[in-house]
């Protein structure tokens, strides 16, 4: 029997730091979440570290909770990166097939991807991912995997994701300061999409909207390719800020009010008269407001978010025409009525994300807030199996198990 091994993912968000630890073994090919932890995140603004010491401590708290739950120690982890400083672009590379018989080899594929990766970037930016989309053989035949095919000229279309080097180094430093090696950086929206989509959704066409704290993100897949991705400058914290201004109270109190009484108009009938007594939460006598005041503030901000999403979909001509619809994830998606509002504004079927790739602790694997760290685990398993991530802690060398595992994960990875 293959020896179990663990892979970890760390997501340092604008609102929370979340950590997931998964175990793989030879008895079941589904990964099992054996530990998770979260803590407040007070050192980031829109994906950028503004207080390193605070962030280091927040990471330490979340890691200790995950380690205590799992009974293991995290030595290496895959780290999510996000923020408005991250850009995506497409690029094309062209090479001549090297073999005399014109059969395309893995070396040719590697060379054409490398050629497509040569783009002009400022010295303070670095590439996070180069994701192949399509290959073109002799200018006519579009294929997903050209290995073994015949041709003279090979082209590759890739998606390049890059970010500001100082920001990336800072977030890595916060993890390293907790004696954890960063096994790899992963674009957070990509990690989230990997965790929430199944193979059919990525093939037919779907969008993942991750409603985070300081920012949100969207990732569009079609024909198993990442068609488009973007970081959006609106998160659930903006709703909290709006409520704090409306009620003239602190952010902590506004957050409690949002969680206890917040909803969109799709969950409330604004024709009905209803009032909320907030006296105890606010600390003032007779602090009673109409429920529709809260709803209208929340509606304004969530509608703004979905308007931005609709504009992003127009850029790739997919507004209203993604058959597999919208999958909502992130800590902000539990707001009552949000899914119904998204369906109304985007004219697409909408559902809240549920785990399809993981077993384990039910309150973790079905929590929309934990899909980024779970996606990091999936990414990490792919890297380990392909040999690009090196040995993970306690990883078995059983060839049979590795082959079975690689075949199973091929169904889910982009």
N, C-alpha and C positions, 0 to 999 in steps of 0.2 A: 504494500500500500504506500502511496506517495505521502511524504511528510507534509503536513499543513504548513502554509506560510502566510504572512500577513503583508498587506499593502495599505498605506495610509494616504489620506488627502487632507489638505488644510486650505480653507477658504477664509481669507481675511477680508471681510466685507465692511461696508460703511457703518453698519448697525450692529453686526455680530461677527465674532470669529467662530467658525464651525469646523470641527474635526471629525473624520470618520475613519475607522479601522475595519478592514474586511479580511476575512480568512478564506482561503481557497484550499480544498482538499480533494482527494481522489475519489471520494464516495459520492459526491454530488457536484455537478458542474456549475451550479449556481453559486455565486459568491455570497457569503454570509457576513452581514454587518455584526461584529462582535463588540464594538465600542464606539461611542460618539460623545462629543462634548461641545459645549458652546459657552461663550462669555460675551459680555458687551464689548463693543469695539468703539473706543473713544479717541483713537489716534489717527483716523482717516477722514478725509473729505473728498468725496467723488473719486474714490479709488486711489488717492494720493496720500501718502503718509505725511502728517503734519506734526506728530508727536511720536518719536521713535520709542522712547522709554515706556510710554503708555501702551503702545502697540505690542512691544516685547512682553509686557506683563499680561496683556489680554490673551496673547497666544499661549503663554505659559499656563494660564488658568484653564483654557479650553483643552489643551493637550493633557493636563493632569486629570481632568474629568474623563476624557476618553481612555486614558491609560488605566485609570482605576476601574472603569467599567469592563474593559477587555482583559485586564490582568497581564498586559504586555507593555513593553516600552517602545516608543517610537524613536527610531534612529534615522530613518530616511522617510521622506514624504514628498508627494507631488503637490505643488503649490499653484493655486489659482491666481491669475492676474486679470485685472479689469481696470476700468477708468476711462475718462474721456480722452486721455492722451494716446490711446491705442487706435491704430489705423488698420484698415484692410485694403488691399489692392490686388488686382489680377495682373499676371505676367505670363509671357509665352517664351519658351525656349525651343531652339531648333538645332538638331545635330544630324550628321550622316551616320547611318548604321555601320558598325565597324567590321562585322564579319563578311568574309568573301561570298558566302552563300546567302547573304542578306537576311539571315534570321536574327530577330531582335533578342538580345540577351539582357540579363539583369544589369550588366554593366552599362549598356546603352540607356536603359531606363534611368539609372542613377545619374548618368551624365546629362541627360536632357532635363531632368529635374534641377540639377545643379545649374545648368545654363539658364533655366527660367528663373532661378533664384537671384541672378545677378541684376539687382536694381540699384538705382541711385538713392541713397539715404543720407540725411545729415549725420555728422559724426556723433551726435548725441542720441541717435536712435539705433535700435538693433532688432533683428528679426526674431520673433517668438516661434512662428510656425511657417512652414511651407507645405501647403496641402494640395496634392495633385487633384485635378478635376477631370480632365479628358486628355487623351492622347490622339494624335492625328498621324496616320501613316500615309506618306506620299500625297499629302494635301487633300485627301478625299475621305478616307475611312476613319470615323471617330470610334474609338474603343476605350473601354475602362482599363483593361490590362493587356498591353501589347506583347507580353512575354511569349516568345516562340513563334510569333507571326513573322511574315516576310515583308520586307520593305526596304527602300533605299534611304528615305528621309523620314525622320521621326520628330514630331513636335509635341510639346506638352503645355497645357494650360494649367496654371497653379494659382491658388489664393495665398497671398503673403500677408501675414499678420505681424505688425511691428509695434514697438512701444518705446517710450523714452527711457534710455539706459539708466539715468540716475534714479528714476522712480522704481524701476525693476530691481536695481541693486539694493535699494533701501528696504523693499519688502522681503527680499531674500535675507538680508542682514537680520531682520526681526526674527526669522525662523532659525537661522544659524545661531543666534544668541541664546537659543534654548537647547543647544547641543543637538540639533536636528539637521541633517544634511538634506538639501533640496535636490531631489532626484530629477526634477524637471519642472519647467514653468508651463502652465496650460491656460489658454485663453478661457476665462470663466464661462462665457456664453456657449462655447463649444462643449465644455464639460457638462453643463446643464442639459444641452440638447442630447448628448450621448446617453444620459441617464433617463430622460423622459420619453425618448422616441423608441419605437420598435422598428424592425426592418421595413415593414410595409408602410408605415407613416413616412419614413425618409424617402421611400421610393415614389409614393403617390404625390407627395407634396404637403408639407406641414410647417407651421411656425411655432417656435417656443418663445414665449414671453416670460422672462424672469423678472418679477416685480420685487426689486431689492429695496434696501433702506435709502441710500443716497442716490443711487442710479438704478435704472432698469436696463434690460438688454433684450434684443430679439435676434433669433437665428432662424433662417429659412432653409429648409432642405427640400430638394426635388431630385428625382432619379438618383437617389443615394448620395448626391453631392450637396455640400454647403453652398447654397446659391447666394446668400447675402447674410450679413451680420452687422449689428450696430449697437453701440452703447447710447442709451437715452438719458438725458439729464433730469429725469424725474423719478423719484422713489417714494416709498411710503412715508419717509420722514417729512416730505413736503406737505403731506396731509396733516401730520402732527403740527408742523409749523403754522399752517393755515388756521388750525383749530386753536392754537395758543394765542394767535393774534385776535381771532374772533371772540374768544372767551376772556382775553386779558389774563391769562394764567401761565404757569410755567410749562416747559416742554414735557416734563415728567407727568404732570397732571393731564396735559392734553393727550399724551400717549395712552394713559389709562382710560380716558373718556373715549378715545377712538376704539380701543380694544373692546370696551364694554358696550358702547352704544352706537358705534359707527356702522354705516351701511350706505349703499347707493340707493337712488330713487327706484331702481328696478326691484329692490327688496322691500320698499316701503310705499304705501299709498299716500301720496302727499295731499290727497283730498281729505284725508281723515285728520282730525285735530288730535294732536298728541303732544304731551309735554314731558320733559325730563327734569327731574330734580337732581341737580348737581351740587347741592349745598354741602354734602359731606365730602365729596372729592375736592371741591374748590376751596372749602373752608370758609364759606360765607353763608349767612342765613338767607333763606328764601331765594336761592339762586336757581330759578326755574326758567328753562328756555324751550321754545317749540322744537320738536324733533326735526322739523323740516329745515331749520337753520343749519344743523349739523349736516344733513343730507345734501343740501345745496353746495356747501363748501367742499364736501367729499366728491360730489358729482363733477364740480368744476375741474378739480385736479385730475381725477381719473379720466374724464373726457378729453382733457388735454393730452394725457398719455396716449390714449387710443387714436387721437388725431395724428400724433407724431408717428405711431406705428403704421397707420394707413398711408401716410406720405412715404414712409420707407418702403412699403410694399409697392407703391406706384413706381418707385425707381427701378424695380425689377419686373414690372408689369404683372404683379401677382395679387393685386388688390381684389379680394373677393373670389379668387379662383384657385384656392389651395384645397383640394378634395379632402385631405386628412385633417384639415382645420387647424385650430389653435389649441395648444397645450400650455396652461398657465402654471408657473412654478415660482418659487421665491417666498420669502416670509410674509409678503403683503397680500398674497392671493386669497387668504381666508376671510377677507372682508366680505360680509354678506352682500350678495347682489352683483359682485364684481364680474363673475362669469357671464351672467345674463346681460350685463351692460356691454361686455366685450363682444358678445354675439350680436347684439343690436348695432353696435358701432362699426364692427368689422365685416358684418354680413357673412360670417363663417361659423361652422360648428365649433363649440368651445367646451373644453373639459379641464378640470383640475388634475394636475399630474399625479399619477399613482405609480408605484414601483413595479416594473416588469422584469428587472434584471437581478433583484436582490432578495435574499431571505434574511431573517434575523429579527432584531428588535422592532416590533410592529410600529411603535410610536416614532421610530426614527426612519425606517424605510418608507413609510407613508407620509412623512412630514415634508411638504413642498419646500421648506427652507433648507433641507439637507441634500437637495439633488445636485448641487455643485460639488460638494465633497464626495458624493457617491460617483459622480461622473469622473472625478479625478482618479478614483480607485479603478474605474473601467479603463481609463487612459493608461494608468500605471500598469495594469495587467497586460495590455497590448504591448507596451514598451518592453516589459520584462520578457514576454514570450518571444518577441522578435529579436531580442538581444540588444536593443537600443538603450535599455535602461539599466543594464548591469544586473547583478544579483540582488534581489531584495532580501530582507532579513529572514533567515531560516529557509530560503527557497530550495525546493527539492530539485534534483537533476534528473528525475525520472522522465525519460524520453517519451514513453507511451502516454503518460499523463499530460505532458506538455503538448503533444500532438492533438490529443482529444480536446484539451482546453482551448488551443488555438483555433481548432475547427469550430467550436461552439461560439467563441467570441467574434468570429468573422461575421456572424449574422447581425451583429449590433454595431460594429465600429464603422466609421465613415471611410 
